[in-house]
Amino acid sequence: MTVYPKPLKLIVEKPSILREFIAGLGEETLYAYDRRVVGVSVNGRRLWDSARLEPGDRVTIYPVITGG
């Protein structure tokens, strides 16, 4: 079963790296991120998993819709 989380808009509260931040949202969100069924942008830009996030950064997680 593939999980497609609802679009989320979050504000970073403590410094972390992007992958840690996503992992903190739960196993389902991390799984969807790893399977590339969700996209993530930080302050409107796509970043690497290792990007450092600072308090106040805006993270948007959204489902990736594909045709087939």
N, C-alpha and C positions, 0 to 999 in steps of 0.2 A: 504494500500500500504506500503510495507516495503522498506526502503531506505538503499542502500548499498553504502556508500561513497567510493571514490577512495582511494587507499593507500596514506597516508600522512606521510611525515617525517618533523618534526617541532623541532625548538630549543626554549626552555623556555627562555623568556626575563625577567620575574619578578617572585619572589617567589610566590608560590600558592600551593594548594593541587591538587592532580590529578583530582578529580572530578570537581573542579572549572575550571581547565584548559580545560577539555573536554567541559564543559558547555559554555565556552567562544568561542568555535568553532561553536556554533549554535545549535538550537533545534534539527535538524535532526541527527546530530552527537551524541548528548546526548541520544536521543531516541534509536538510533542503539546500543550505548554502553549499555544502560539499558536492552535492549532486547538480548544482547549478540550475536549480528550479526557482531560486530567488536571486534577485539582484540586490546589491547594496551600494548606496552612495553616501558619502560623507561630505556635508556642506555642498551638495550638488555635484560632487566629483566621484568617479570610481577610483578606489585606491587598492593597493596590495594588501594581502592578509597581514603583513607585518607593519603596516602603517600605524604610527602612534596617534592615539586619540587624546584630546585634552578636554577638560571640563568645558561645557558649553557647545561643543561640536554637535551638529545635527546629523543624525544617522537615519536614513530612510531604507527600509527593507520592503521589497515589493516582489510579487510573483512574476516570473518570466513566462510570457505567453508565447507559445510557438505553434506553428501550423505543421501539419504533417500529412 
